[in-house]
């Protein structure tokens, strides 16, 4: 997903001291691991794009029901689902996974690679949902070790930053209860079997963001007579360069400003000047006011470039999605980190500074609900050794992103289950 703060640019994250990636981690019962692995392989081979996660939601729902959860589907007007696992009086802890994949063509060469052309689980959401299902199974089998209620949320449309918003708008907390804490994890190209927590809970772990779509209007014409047309491709190209050179220069470096133009679409044949050009971009920074300023700068620059080019109409600029920065609750975060250190060993649990990735998980913290989020290393030992020789580790969203499931999945199950148990009530006389 992202490099840790200690990593040099262009290099994989620096591993913690101690055993290398792929060394044995916390044990997970075979009866838990086998169905979780089957779920992972099935989900990876059959990825679904945001808003179309019907099959994936069904797979997760079936696994949760087999663990004794009561499952409600279609929460949020889409394919969101909520499983409820009750075990007496006590706190309510929400565990969240995403369901959606990306429009990426897989190039991993895995035997269980995507069977859907142009669609791939390139961000690890398949591993997240398998780990959550395994954690639910683990918690159901260890009821004597905790008390309370576990909410298991399968969230659609994370990649478009709309799924969490829609589930909350559909009364997630009103219908199922406001949790005392919300937990999630995300794959990272760090060594498999390691975890990373926010180094400083006063600083967001992930950035706030805004996604922006732009349509620029030109006047079509013949490629041989450009003086009789207004070329929106040239205007768009100039706009991309101006945006990259200007927007981040207007935000303090401490805010970690990032602007990325993900697509520029225009035209057809090379001998035709098109009527329009479309840009899609995102801006990120560590605070929402900084994102607001960046969006305002985008709007100003786009309008000015269109005016300078003599475009016949003003551009259309639409903010399609927003996501707040992702905080870590200091108290709950410290408890979860201690649980992970006790289970994995302190040499496998490290801190990381703020990251410029973005997530809509922060929305589950609405109303002051504590959120805790950590990164789960997924790079296997062989790949890590090659990285030490200079071969890059494929990051999240890469066509070659391939978690070492043999090590990463048991670690993900154990990390999620142990975090939940730490925040749930302990039975009287139970272990501290």
N, C-alpha and C positions, 0 to 999 in steps of 0.2 A: 504493500500500500504506500507507505512513505518510509523514508530513511529516518533513523533516530537522530537526535540532535548531535550525537557524538560522531556521526559518520562523515567522512570527507565527501565532497561533491562527486557524484558519479560512481561511488563505491557502495557496496552493500553495508548494512548496519554493522557496527562493531559489536561482536558478541561479548557477553559477560564472561568473566573468568570461570574456570572450572571445566567440567566435561563439555565436549563439543556437541554440535547438533546431532540428533539421532540417538544419543545415549538414552537409556531407559528412563522414563518419567514415572509419574504416579500410575499405579496399577488401576485398570478398569476391568470389571468382571467381563468375562467372555459373553455372558448372556446379555449384557448391556452393549458391548462393543459391536457384536456381530450385526444386530439389526440397525444400529446407527451407521455402520459402514455400508450396508446394503442401501440404506436411504441416501447416503452421500453419492454412491456410484450411480444410482438411478437418477437423482436430481442433476448430477453433472452431465449425464448423457442426454437429458431432456430439458435443457434450459428454456425459460420463458421470459419474455421481455416485460418491463413494467406495465402493470395493468392487465396482463394476460396470464397471470400465474395460477390459473385454475388447477392444473394437474399437480403442480408443486404444493399448493395449499392442501390438496387432497392427500398427498403422500404424508405431509406433516401431521395433518389431522388424524389420520389412521394410526400413526405411531403414538401420538399423545393419548388417543383413546385406549390403545392397548396397554398404556401405562396407568390407566385408571382415571385419566382426566375427563372432565366434562367439557366438550368442545362446542363453541359457537362459531359459525362460519359467516362470511359476508359482512364482517364488521368494517364499517367505513365506506360502504357502497361499492366495494370491490371484492378482492379475494382475501382480505384480512381475516384472521381467525384468532380466537382466544381460548386457550385451554386452562381449566381451573383444577388445581390439585389441593384439596383441603385436608388438614391434619390437626383439627382442634383449634383452640383459641391461640392467638399470637399475631405477630406482624404479618403484613402482606408484602411480598417481594415479587416484582415483575421481572421476568427474563424475556428479552426480546431478540428475535432473529429476523433477517430480511429474507424475502422469497425470490426476488427478481434477478435477472441476468442482464448482460450487456450486448449491444449489437456489434460484437467482435467475432471474427472468424478464427477459430481455434487452430493453433499450430503446435500443440504439445506432443503429438504422436502417442498419446496415451491409448491404451486398449479400450478405455471407457470414455473416450473423447465425445464431444457434443455430436449428436446426430441431427441437429437442427442447423441448416446452412445459415451462416452469418450471425449466429447467436451462441454465446458462451458464458459460462460462469467464470468470468475473468477477475472477479473481485472477492471470491471466497464465500459468497453467500450460501452456497451449497454446503460448505464445511460448517458454517455458522448454524444452519438449521439442523444438520446431523448432530452437532455438539449439543444443541439445545434439547433435541429429542433424547439423546443419551443422558443428559443431566436430569430430565424429567423422569426417566426410567430409574436412574440412580436414587433420586429423592423418594420416588415411590417405594423403592426397596429398602430404604433406610429411615422409615418413618419414626423409629424409636429415637433417632438422633436430633429431631427438630419438631417444632410446633408452629402452626400458623397456616397461611395460604400462599400458594405459589400461582401466579398468573403467567402463562406461557404465551407470548404474543408472536404470531407470524405476520410480519408487516410487509405488505406489497409496496411497490413503487418507491423504493428508497433512492434509486438512481435518479429519479426525477424530483426528489425532495418533496413529494406530496403525500406519501402513504401515512406517515405519522400524523400529519395534520388532519387527514380525512378520518382516521380512526378516532382521534380525540373529538373531532366535530360530531361524530356519530355517538358520542356519549360513552367512550371507553371507560372512563373512571366512574361515571354515574351508574353505569350498568354493572360493572364488575368490582367496583371499589377502588378508592384511591390508594395506591401502594405506599408503603413506608420507604421504599427504595426501588430504583429501576436499574437493572444491570444489563450490560451488553459487552461483547468483545468483537474484535475485528482482526482478520488475518493481516500479517505483516511479513515482508521478505526477510525478517530476522531469522536466526537459527531455530529450527523446529524444536519445540519443547521449552522455549523461553517465553516469558511474559514481560510486558513493559507497561508501567503505570505513569501517570502524570507526575513529573518531578516536583512541580510546585502547584498545589491546588488553587492558588490565587490567580494562576494564569490559565486560560482556556487550553484544553488539550488539542482541540481542533478549531479551525477558523469558522467565522460567519461567512456567508456567501450570498450571491445573487446571480441568477442566470438571466441573460438578456438576449432577445431575438430582435434583429434589425432588418428592415427591408428598405433598400435605397432605390430610388426611381430615376431612371435615365430616359433617353429617347433613342429607340432602336434605329438601326440603319445598316448600311453596307460597310464592310470592313475596309473597302477601298476609298470611302469618302467619310472618314471619321469627323471631319469638320461640319458635316451636316447632321451629326448625332450628338448625343451626350452619353458617354461611355460609363455605365455604372460599375463595370469591372475595375476600371482604372480608379474610380472614386473609392470603391471598396478597398482596393489594395492600399491606396494612400491612407485610408482610414485605419486599417490594421496597423500600419507602421506608426501612425500618429498615436493611436491608443496605447501601444506598447511603450512608446517613448515618453508619453505624457502622464498617463493616469497614475502609474506607480511613482512618478516623481512628485506627485502632489500629496502623497501619504507618507507619514514618518516610517522609516525602515523598521522601527520597533513594532509597528503594527503588522509586519509581515505581509505587505500588499502583494497580491498576485493577480495578473490578468491573463487569461488564455482565450484566444479565439479558436474554438474547436472546429468550426466549419465556415467555408465561404463557398456559396453555391450561386452559379450564374450561367446563363447561356447554353449554347449547344454547338452548332457548327462554327468552325474557326473563321468563316467569312461573314458572320452575322454579329453585329453589335446588339446585345440583348436589351430588353426593356428594364429589367430589374436585376439586382444582386442582393443576396440574403447572407447575413452574418449571424452566427450563434456564438456567444461568448459567456464566460463566467468571470466574476471578480470575487476575491477572497481577502479577508483581513481578520485580525484577532478581535475586532469589536464591530458592532453593528453601525455605530456612527461613522466609522471608517469606510464600511461598505456603502453607506448612504452617500458619502462624498465621492466615492469612486463611480457609483452609478450616475450621479449628477455630472461628473466629468465626462463619462461616456456619452451622455446625451448631448452635452455642449459640443464635444468634438465631432460627433456624427453630424449634427446639424450644420456646424461650421464647414466641414468638408463638402457636404452636399451643396451648400451655398456657394463655396468657392468654385465648385465644378459646374455651376449653373444648372443644377438638376431642376426639372420642371415641377417637382412637388417635394414637399417636406418628407423626410424619412419617417417610417413607422418604427417606433422603439417600444418594445413590450418587455417588462420584467415578468418572466414566466415562473420563477420560483425563488423563494428566499429561505435561508436556514440560519438560525442563530448560532453563535459560538457555543462550543460544548464544554461546560464546566465539569469539574469533579467535586463532589461534596467532600469537604475535608474529613469529617468524622467517618462517614460510611466508606470513603475511599481508603482511609487508613486501616479500617477493619478488614476490608477485602484484601488489601495488599499483605497484611499480616497473615491472613489465612493462606494466601498463595505462597508466601515465604515458608510457612510451616510445612506445606505440602510438597512444594517443588524444591525447596532449599533456597536460601537467600542469593546464591550465586546464579540462579536462573531467573530471578525477578529483578528487573532493572528499572530505572527512571528514564523518562524521555521528556524533552522540551516540547513546546507548542508545535503543532503540525499544520500545514496549510491544506490538508485534505478537509473535506466538509461532510457533514452527516446531518440527517434530520432527527436523529436520536435525541438531540437536545430538547426537542419539543415535548418529550415525555416528562421533562422536568417542570412542566407548567404548574403554576401555583406553589412553587417552592419544593416540589418533590425531589428528594436527593437522587442524583444520577451518578453512577460509577461505570467507567468504560476503560477497557484495557486492550492492549495489542497482543495478539497471539502469533508467535513466530511459526513459520511453516516451511522454511527452506531446509531441505534434507542435507545430510552430511556430504554426500558426493557432490552435489551442486555447490555447497559452501566451499569445499576444497578447491573446486575449479574457480570459484570467485576469488579465492586468495591468489590464484595465478593470473588474475586479470579478466576472467570471463564474467560479464555482468550477470547479476541475479535478476531474472524477469520480475518486474514490479506488478502490483495490482493494475488491472486494465490492459495488461500486455497479452497478446495472442499466445504467448508461451508461459503464462502464469500457471504453475502446477504445484500446489501444495504437496508436501510429503505426507500423505494421509496416514501412513502407518504410525508416524510419530505425532503429527499435529492433531489428529482427531482424538486420541486418548487424552492428550493434554487439554484440548478444548473442552471435552466432557468434564474432566476433573476440575478445571479452572472454574467453570460455570457452576457446577454442583457445590464445590467447596465455598464459593462466594455466597451462594444462596443460603447454605447452612449457617454460615457465620452471622448473617443478618436476621435469620429466623430465630424464634425463641428456643432455648435449650430446655429439654425436659428437666424437671426437678431432680437434682442429683446426677444429671448427665455431665459429660465431659465438657470442660471449658474450652 
